[in-house]
Amino acid sequence: MSTPSDPDEMLAGFRQQIEDKMRQAQRIREAASAVSGEATSRDGSVRVTVDQNGNMSDLRLEPGAMRQRPEELSEAILSTARSARSQLTERMREAMEPVLGQDNETMDSVLAGMRDRFPEEPEQGGAASTTGGQESDEEQYDEYDWLNQRRR
């Protein structure tokens, strides 16, 4: 790539680069603001949606949630919210690919920040999944080891 010798051409080139970066930054903001994560508890009684910042934007409780003890419901909500947050890094990658294209440095920077804030949910026999599989209340209670507070 040749460097223009005319200062006006150089300034015009710099202006164009700045304008391009400003447009890209706006597209990044728009794409990021649309990112969300959603998870449903294993028994389907709790569904949580979080926004791109990990804040709960929606909470849905099915009638089965009201049959749980308060501490169980609290844990189901928290666990489901963690599962929803753990999706944010992948959702952000999906949203940024069309905007950033082959700009791996920017992509890596964005995703590193997301991974730091929202680590992947470790596999637990616990309460939340993204598939929303249904179990009856009896199956849920029969398969839970209350003494050790984990699924069998």
C-alpha angles and dihedrals in degrees: 000000000000122000115233112239094204111090091214090056090049092051091047089052091049091049090051091050091050092048090049091051091047091052090048091049090052091050089049091052092049094047093046093050090058094055118110140154129219132191137172127209115250092254091048094237096115128045121180130188121193129192127231090279093054093253117142107253098172137018122186122188119192121207090264089065090065091059092062124093112258094251091049092050091048091052091046091053094046094045092048091049090052090051091050091049092049089064094059098087093055092043090051091051090052091049095046099047095078091045101043100032109177095355092119094166093060092041092051091049094050093046094045089057091048093049090051092051098038113028118192114274108253115237108266132168081234139123110288139067135163092228098064095223114186127232126174117250090248092053090048093053095040092054096047122095100213094186093058094028096232141101117268 
